[in-house]
Amino acid sequence: MAKGARRGGRVRDKWRDKQWLILDSPNSFGDFGGHHINYLPITDPNTAIGRVVENTLFDIKKQDPADHKTKVFVEIEKVNEGVASTIFKGHEYGKEFLRSLVRRGSSMITHIHNYTTKDGQEFRVEIVAFSQRRINSSKKHELRRVIHQLLTEKIPQWDLNTFIKEVTDDNSEFNREILEKGKKISSLRHIGIKKTKLVLSHKPPVERVDTENKTENSEEQPVDIEKAT
């Protein structure tokens, strides 16, 4: 027998054992939620629950080709008859788009902080701004202060649906407002929400039935779903 030859039996083709799982967009995308956005090869549907899948915003909205620059991450929540429902885990700028914003002789300002929506979804939000020319530290500090003040004011008023719309849409009311406030401090070429990540989610109250057939709601229990990176 030649060196390295197989010793009897047939090699099992693992791809033949796989099935294709249809991924639906998160319902929190409003009119764009609940639609097929992707296919995922799996061996066991039960092991697919909890997997995070990368898509683009264009995969979900299928409207503006510019949405290809935004990555959207969804986590499989349930699987039913070959169709997986998902939840929104976050988004970020694509690397190529981010590189296109970098210029010599300009400054990049970043701000990262955790904020919670009114329905208890805590997100880590990262904002990035690029100036027309270099700016000093005092202006960078002032810009971060204004950004933080606006996010602290706005996000607690938003539910998850509104949060997703405002952070992923370049033409949203929030993006226009933050650009307007930023330009009062320094001339900016771009400012936007570079990345979001879901770090904490609250489960809805669970009903319990006591011995007297009475129901009561348990307290809201926070569930930490941040994954080590």
N, C-alpha and C positions, 0 to 999 in steps of 0.2 A: 504494500500500500504506500502510495506517495506520501511524503511528509506533509502534514497539515490537512490531509484528506479527512472527510467526515467518516466517523466510524458507525456506519449503519443508521437506519431510521431517517425520517424526513424532518427537515427543519420546519418548525411551526411558524406560519406567517401570522404575526400578531395583528397585522392590519385587518385580516379577514375576521378577527374576533371583535373588532370595534364597531360601534354604531355611531351614527351622527345625531348629535343633540342640537336642537334648534334653540337659539338664545333670543329671548324677547328683551326689548329695551325696558328700563325701569318705568313703572307707572308714574313716578315722580316727574317725568319729563312732560307731563300734561298731554297735549294733543299728539305728541310724538312717542308717548309711552305705550307699551304693550304690543309693539310691532316687531316682526322678525328682523334681527340685525346681523346675525352671524351663525355659523355652524361650528360645532366643536366635536372632534372625534373622542369618544370615551369607551372604556371597557365596562364600567359599572356605573349606572346613574347615581347610585348612593355616594360614590366617591367624588362625584362632580360638585356636590353641594359644598359651598365655601370657597370654590376656586374663583380667582379674580382674572377677568379676561379684558384685554386691551382692545378698544375699538377707536374709531374717530368720531368726531361730532357729525361728520357727513354721513356716516353709517346710520346714524339715528335720525337726523333731520332730512337728509337727501334733498337739500335745496341749494345751498351756496357751496360751490367748490372750494372756497376759502376755508371752509370748516375742516378740511383735511389737516390743517395745521394744529388742530386741537385734539389731543388724546383724551378719551373718556374711559375710565375703569369701572367695570360693573362686577358685582359679586353674585354668584349663583345662590339663590335662596331656596327655591323649591324646584323639583322636577316632576312633571306629570305627563305621562304618555309621550315621552320624547321631546317635550317642550319645557324649557327652563325659564322661570321667572327670576328677575335679577333686581338688585338694589344698587343705587349710585354710591360708589366708593371714592370718587374724586376725579379730577382732571388735571391736565398740565399742557403747557406749550410743547409742541414738537421741537426736537433739537435743531433741525434745520431752520425753522422759523426764528428760534431764539438767537441763533448765530447771525441771522440776517439783520438783527436789530443792533448788533454791536458795531460801534464806529470808533475810530481813533479820535482823540481829542474830546471825548464826551465822558460823562459819568454815568455809572449804573447805581441805582439806589434800590435796595430791597427792604422789605418789611415782612416779618413772619410772626404770627400770633394765632392763638386759638380763640374761636368765637362760637357761640351757641345760638342756634335758631330758636324761634319761639316754641317749636314742637320738640325741643330737647336733643337735636342733632348737633354734636360738637365737631367742628371742622378746624383743621389747621390751614390757615389761609396765607399764601405767600404772594405779595404784590411786587412787581418789578417796574421800575421807571428808568427811562433813558433821556438824558438832557441833550440839548443842542451843542453845548460846550461844557467844559469842566466847571463844576460848582464847588464851593467850599463846604466845610463840615457843618457850619451853622445852618446853611440852607438845606442840607441833607437831613439834619435833625428836625428842622421845621417841617419838611415834607413828610417825614415819617410820623410826626405828631399829628398832622392834619389827616393823613391816611388812617391812623389808628382811631382818631376821634370819629371819623365818618363811618368806619366799619363797626365801631362800638355802638353807634347810634342806629345804623340801618339793620344789621343782621338779626338782632333780637326781635325785630318787627316782622321778619320774613319767616314763612313756613318753608319746608324743604323744597316744594315746587318752585316757589319764588326765588329761593336761594340759587337753585340750579340755573334758572333762566338768567338771573342777573350776573352770575360769575362766568357763564360760558358764552354769553352773547356780547360781542364786541360793541354792539350798538345799543346796549341796554341803558336805561336811565342812570343806573349807578355808574357805569363806565364813563358816561358823558359828564356826570357831576364831578367825579374824582379827577378827570382831566381838566375840567374848568378850574377847580380849586388848586390843582397842582401848577397850572400855568400862571397863577397869581404869585407863586413863589419863585419859579424859574421857568425858562422856556424849555418845554419838554417835547421830544420827538414821539415818545410812546409811554403810556402807563397802562397797566392792566393786571389782572389777576393771573399770575403765571401758573399757580398750582393750588389745588385744594386736596385735602385728604380727610376722610371721615375717621375720627379717632375715638369717638364715644357716642353710643346710641342708647336711648332709653326704651325699654320694652313697655308696651301699653299695660295698664292694670289687668291683672288676671282675676277672673271671678272664681270664687270658691263656694261650694255648697256645704253648709253645716248640717248637723243632725236634725235640725228643725226645718230643713229645706229652705233656709234663708241664704241669700247671696250677699257677699261683701267683697269689696275690691281691695286687693293687696296694694301695698305701697309700690310706687314706681321704682324698679330696680335698675340701676345703670349697668350696662354691659360694656366692658372695655374690649373693642374689636380692633385696636391698633396692632398691626403686624410688624415684627422686627424687620428693619431694613438693613 
